[in-house]
Amino acid sequence: MLNWFQALMPKEGRFFDLFEAHAKTLCAGAGALRRMLDGGPDVPERCAEVARHEQEADEITRDALLAVRRTFITPFDRSDIIDLITTMDDAIDQMHKTTKAVTLFEQRNFHSDMVKLGDVIVQCADLTAEAVPLLRSMRANAGRLNRLAEEVTRLEDESDRLYDDGLAALYRGPAKRDPMAYIVGSEIYDHLEKVVDRFEDVANRISGVLIEHL
């Protein structure tokens, strides 16, 4: 009877499938966000695309949280599973917040440092998508996982520099004579930089799982 009941329960490998599916939404959302920063008439469609990927990510997150409650044996601590999937979800939520700000302010043109921040976001998403499958065999992949986490941290440092440079350029440029332009530009910079911060949170959570389970 117990064997029959356990057969109906989600298997621990299901969590890795969910992590990897979520990582794909992060890459898709990051790609759409980057294309949005190219500007022009396609900006609203790119914003809508990010929103669709964010909804997909929410569904995956809900599935993972439900599976935590229903699974007897998990691949690592339940709290770590919850923290990892919700931190990943925070990253795409922040992408969505970025597009909502762009929509609110009806932006169609973006500064060069915003575009560079978009490139950093894509790189962070790609590194996350590479790291997540390696969690299936943490011991064997510990070295690579640590290097990926360090690379995300390096990119976060780069995003801080781009953020500072971007605000300085805003202040020196036409926005110096147009306070609203500075407010709008700084708001978008803030959202973009926070996306990278959320990816660093994911990298830190992965590093934490490694420390606790190796």
N, C-alpha and C positions, 0 to 999 in steps of 0.2 A: 504493500500500500504506500509506504514512504517513497519507494523507488518510482512508483507511478506518479505520485504528487510532485516529486522533484523534476520528473521529466517534463511536466507542464510549466515549470518555472523558467524564467529567462536564464540563459547561460551566461557565464562571466564574459565570454568572448563578445557578447552583444555590446558591452560597454565600449570596447575598442572600435567596433563597427560604427557606433554612434559618435565617438570622438572624431573618427576619420570623416564621417559624413558632415559633421559640423565644420571641420577644417576646410572641406570643399566649399561650403557656403562662405567662409571667410575669404577664400581666394576669389570666389566669384564676386562677392561684395566689394572687395578691394579693387578688383579689375574695373568694375562699373564706376566706382568712385574716382579712380584715376582717369577714366575716359570722360567723366563729368568735368574734370579740371581742364580738359582741352577746350572747354567753353563752346560757345555757339548755340545754335537753335536746338541741339540735341540734349541740352542740359536737363530739361524736365524728364525726358525719357530715361536718362541715366539715373536720375534721382529715384524714379519709380522702380528701376531695376534693383537698386540697392534696397529699397523697401521690400521688394519681393524676396530677396535673399535673406533679409532680416526675419521675415515671417517664416521662411523655411527653417532658419536656425532656431527660432522659438519653438517650433514643433519638435525638432530634434532634442532640444533641451528638456522639454516636457517629457518626452519619451525616456530620456536618461534618468530624470528624477523619479519617474514612476518605476523604472526598472530597479533603482536603488532600493525602493521599498519592497519590491517583490522578489528580490534575489537573495537566496541564502548565503551563497559564497560569491564574493566579489574579488576582482583581481588585485585590488588594494583597498585601503580604508575607505569606508563609505563617505566620510567627510571630505577626503581628498578627491573622490570622484565628483562629489557635488561642487566643490570649489573649482575644480578644473573646468567642468562643463559650463558653470555659470560665469567664470572668468572669460572663457572663450566667447560666451554670449554677450558679455559686456563689450567686447571689441566690436562686434558687428552692430550692437546697439548704438555705440558711439559713431560708427559710420552713418547710421540712419539719422542721428541727431545732426550730423554735419550737413547732410542733404536737406534736412528740414530747415536749417538756417539759410542755406543757399536758396531754397524755394521761398522762404519768407521774405528775403531781401531781393528776390528776383535777379540774382546774379547770373551773368552770362560770360563774364571775362574774369580771369584769375591771374594773380601775380606769379612770377616765375618761381619764387620760393614755395608757393602753395603747390605748384606742379611737382617740385622736387620732394615735398612732403608726401605727395601722392605716390611717388616712386618708392619712397621709404616704406610706406604702408604696404605696397604690393610685395616688397622684399620680406617684410615681417610676416605677412600672410603665407608666403611661400615657405619660409623657414618653419613656421608653425605646422604647415601641412607635411613637411618632411619629418618633423620631430614626432608628431602624434603616432604614426604607425610603429615607430621604434619602441614605444612603450610596451608593446606586446612582449618584447624580450629585453627588459630593462638592463639586466646585468650585462648581456652581450653588447648592448648599444650605449652603455653609460658614457663612454668617452665622447661619442658623436653627439649625444643629447646635450652634454655639458657645453660642447663647442657651439652648438646651435643656440643654446640659451645665451652664451656670451656674445654671439653675433647680434642677437636681438638687442641686448643691452648696449652694444656699440652703436646700433642704429638709433636707439632711443637718444643717446648722446648727440648723434648727428641731427636728430629732429629738434632737439633743444636749440642747437646752433641755428638751424634754418628758421625756427620760430623767432629767435632774437633778431636775426638778420632781416626777416620779413617785416617785423614791427618797425625796425629802424628805417627800412626803405619806405614803409607807409608814411612814417612821420616826415621824412625828408621830401617825399613826393607830393603830388597834387592833393593828397589827403591832408597835408598840413594846412591848406586853405579851405578844406571841406571836412569839418569834424565828423559828419555822418559817414563819410567814406572811410575815415579812420576807424570808427566804431564798427562798421560792417566788416571791414577787412580784418581787424583784430579778432572779431568774433569767429570768423571762419578759420583763421590761423589757430585760435585756441582749440576749436573742435578737432582740427586735423592733428594737432600735436597730442591731444588726448587719445586719439585712436592709437597712436604709437605707444603711449603710456599703457594702454590696456593690453597691447601685445606683450609689453615687458612684464605685465602682471601674469600673463599666461606662461611666459618663459620662467618666471620665478616660481610659479606653482609647479611646473614640471621639475624644476631643480629641487623643490621641496619634496616631491614624491620620491625622487631618486635618493635623496639623503635619508628619508625615513625607511626605505625598503631595500637598500643595498647593504 
